[in-house]
Amino acid sequence: MHGGSVMLAITGAPPLDPMVEFRSFTWMHALCAGGLLFFSIVTALIGRRFRGRPFEIALAAFWGGLIIARQAFEVAWYLRPENFGWHISLPLQFCDLAPWIAAVALLSGKRWSRAVLYYWGFGLCTQAFFTPTVQEGVGHPRFWWFWLSHTHIVGGAIYDLVARGYRPTWKDFRGIVLVTFCYATTLAILNAITGFNYGFVGPSKPEAPTIIDSLGPYPYRVPVLFAIVIVLFAIMTVVWRPGSRKAPAAEPLPRP
């Protein structure tokens, strides 16, 4: 009996061909998520070591420029007629907007961009590392778009937190709750009309299961999801100064 037949007999599933298919909770999942997170942490520690020096400023600028170039190429790829689909190609997901915001945070250090990157990066986009929705293997561009995009978001958030010393405040919390609520409501209305699932607040769901699937049927899971997000954002704020309504502000960024 061939190795593939043995695998099929034992697991009930054909063997994984990493060039063609990606499956969650496999060695390939662990390699991608673990390796990219490790790279992000190492990069952040290097940036922290050189904080305030020209090398760190150049490192952040390089990363921000790389994000812009890759994101622009991805958007153009999805908008090509042979790749376009109304339900997946519009750059409306939180994880479609977050890379642009990460680039702004790394290049300019604007407070609003650092706040959005922190809350969306850690609070929303880390889900992709635990329950990835990509199903294509390394031979398909979507595999690279998915993992590079989320690494730019989460890695950017790690970098700004560790290397540049961002710390959230309650003002940041109030602002991000308002922004997230308004944008999620807009997506929910669009999804209700079209049947799409942008922002995971629509009636459909991806073929690959996610944590959101456990929150119940649509539309009841939408308010539950938002309530969980608010609590999570609050925890992400108070964790920096337990028992206080004020959190330490971010350290000022070095100027070139």
N, C-alpha and C positions, 0 to 999 in steps of 0.2 A: 504494500500500500504506500502510495506516495505521501510526502509530508503534507501537501495540501489536503489530501483525503483524510489523513489522520486529524488535522486541525478541524476540518468540517465535522468529523464524527464526534470529536470531543466537545467542541463549543457550539456546534450548530450553525456556525458562520464560516464563510470562506476565508482563507488567509488574507491578511492585509497587504495590499500592494501600495506602498507609500507614494509611488509616482502617480497613482491614479486616484486613490481614496484616502481620506483622513477620517479617523474615528476617535471619538472622545474616550478617555479612560483606557488608553493603550500606551505602549512604550513610546509611540510617536508623539502622543499628546504630552506625556511627561517630559520628553526631550525638548519639544518646542517651548512649552510654558516655562519649564525650569531653566532652560538655557537662556532664554530671552530675559527672564526676570533677573537671573544672575548677572548677565551683561549690564542690565540697567543699574543694578546696585553697585557694581564695580565702577561704572562710569560716574555715578553720583559720588562715590567715595573719593575718586580721583579729583572731581570738581571741588569737593569739600577741602581736600588737601591744598588746593591752589586757590582757594577763595580770595577774591580781592586782587588777584594777579592777572596779567594779560593772558596767560595760558587759559585760565578758566573762562574768561570773557570770550576768547576765541573758540573754545570748546563748545560753549553754549550757542554761539553764533553759527558754528558749523552745523550743530544739531538742528537748530531752528531752520536754517537754509535747506538742509536735507529733507526735513519734514515738508516744507513748501513744495520742493521739487517733486518728491514722491507723491504727495497728495494731488498735485495738479495732474500728474501723469495718470494716476488712478481714476480721477474724475473723467479725464478724456477717454480712457479705455472703456469705462462703463457707458459713456454716451455714444460710442460707436454703434451703428445700427445692428451689427451682428451680436453685440453684447448687451444691448439695452433691454430692460424690462421695467415697466412702470412700477412694479412692486418692490424692486430692489435697487434700481439704478439712480434714483433721485438722491442727491446728497443731503438727506434730511435726518438720518439717524443721529443720536447724540454722539456716536462714535465717528460720524462723518464730520461733525462740527468741531469736536474736541481737538483733532490734530492741528487745525488752523489756530485754535486758541493756544495750544501748547507752543506753537511757533511764535505767536505774539508774546507770550510770557517769557520765552527764552531770549528773544531778540530785544524786547523793549522793557521787560520787567514791570509792565503796567499792573497795578494792584488788582483791578477787576479780572484781568486774564489769569493771574496767579490764583485767585480765589476760585474761578470756574474750573481751572485745571485741577486744583486740589480736590474739590468736591466731586466733579464729574469723573476725574481720573481714578481716584480711589473708591468713590462711592458707587459709581455706575459701571465704568468700563473694565474694572477688574473681573467682572463676571465672565468676560470672554476667555480668560485664562482657565477658569474652572469648568465652564460649560460652553466651549466654543461651538459656534453654529456652522463653521466652515465644514464642507464635506469633500471638497476637492483635494487631491494630493499635491505634492511638490511640483508636479509637471504642469500644473494649471496656475495661471496668474492670480486667480482668486485666493489661493492658498497664501501667496506672498502678500497680497493686499490686506488680507485679514490679520496676519500675524505682525507685519511691519506697522500697520496702522495702530493696532492696539499697543504695540511696544512703544511707539512714539508718544502715545497718550499716557500710559501708565509709567513708562520710563521717564517721560518729561515731568510727571508729578513727583516721582521719586527724586529726580534731580533737583527740582525746585525746593523740595522739602529738606533734603539732606545737604546738598551742595550750597544752596543759596539761602537756607534758613527761613523759608516761608512758614508762618504760623497763622492759623485762622483766628478771626475775631467774631464776636456776635453780630457785628455789622456785616461781615462777609456772609455769615449764616443767613441773616434776613434777606440779603440781596440774592443769594443763590436759590433760596426757597422760592422767592417771587419769580425769578427768571425761569427756573425749572418748571414751576407750575404753569406759567403762561405758555411756555413752549410745548410742554406735554399736552396741555389742553388743546392747543392748535393742532397738534398731531392727532389727538384723539378724534377731533371733529373730522379731519381729513380722512382718517382711517374708517370712521363710521360711514362716510359717504362712499368711499371707494372699495372698502374691504381689505385695504392694505394693513400692514402691521409695523409701520415706522414707529420707532421708539418703544416697541413692545407694548403699545397701548391700543392695539387693534384687535379685530375679531379673529384673525388668523394667527398662526404660530409657525415658526420654522420647523423644518423636518427634524432637525437635531433638537432633542429636549433641552430645556434650560430650567433654571431655578424658578422662573416666573410661572412655569407650567403648574407648579404645586400650589398656586395661590387661588385656584378655583376657576370657574368658567367666565368667559367674557359676557357682559361688561363688568361683572361684580369684582373681578380681580383688579380693575384699574384704580378705584379709590383705595383698595387695600395696598396696592403697590406704592401709591404715592404716600400713604401714611407711613409705610416702612421706610421709604426714602427720607422723609422728614426726620424720623427718629434716628436713622443712620447718620444723617448730616449733623444732627444735634450732638450725637456721641462723638463724631469726628471733630467737633468744635470744643466740647468741654474736656476732652481727654488731655488737652494741653495745659489746663489749669483747673483740676477738679474742685468743685465747690465755689468757683468764682464766676461772675458774669463777664469777666474780661479775660481774654487770652492774650498771651504775648504777641505783639505785632511782629511782622517779618522784619528781619534785619535789612537795612537799606542795601541796595545792590551797588557793587563797585562801578564806578564810571570808567570808560576807556581812557 
